[in-house]
Structures are given as structure tokens and as C-alpha cells.
């Protein structure tokens, strides 16, 4: 199983951003862009939460 911190951008968006209500489509790209404000990303971003959990183990 690949760790979240080792994923590339396409893997991150497929695994985490597809389920996020803050995702935004980027025309011409195969990944999502985050619609969260920078101040809220640390608390609400599913990817960042997963990385923190992995680092805590």
C-alpha cells in the first residue's frame, strides 16, 4: 500500500479529492484543484489529515 505522502498529484486527487466537496475542475488537466482557503486546508483537507496520521504512527 502506498503512503499518502509518497503519492503523485494524480494519485492524490483520485484518492482524496474525488470525495471532497471543495474540489474544482481544472480545464485541460486530469486532476482537481482545491477550493479551500489556505487557512482551512490544514484542518479540513483529507490528504493533509492522512499525511498527519501517517506521521503520527
N, C-alpha and C positions, 0 to 999 in steps of 0.2 A: 504494500500500500504506500502510495506516495504521500509525503508530508505536505501540508498546505504551504509552508514557507519555500518548498522546492518546486512549486508549480509554476508553469509559464502563464502568461496572460490569458491565453485561450482556455487553459485548464481551469483557471480561477473563475473566469466568467461562466463557464459551463457548470462548474460545481456549486458556486455560491451565488453569483449574480442572477442566474436564471430564476431564482426563487425570491429575489429581493424586490420589494415594492419601489425602491428608489432608482432602479436601473433606467438607463436611457439608451436608445438606439443610436449608433454612430454609423452614418451612411458610408458605405464603401469598406467597412471593416467587419470582421467576424466576431467581434466582442462587444460587450456592453460598456457604457461609461457610467460612472457613479454620479447620481444626482444629489447625494448627501452633501450638506455643508461640511466644510473641513473640520469645524469644531465638533460635529456629531459623529464623524467617521470612526473615531477611536471607540466610542461607546456602542454604536449601532451596526457597524459593518460586520457581516457574518464572517468574511475572510479574516479580518483582523482579530475577531474573537477566537477563531480556530487556531491562529498562529499563537495567540497568548496562551491558549490551553495546552498546545504542544510544548511551548517553552516552560510552562509550569510543571510539566511531568518529569 
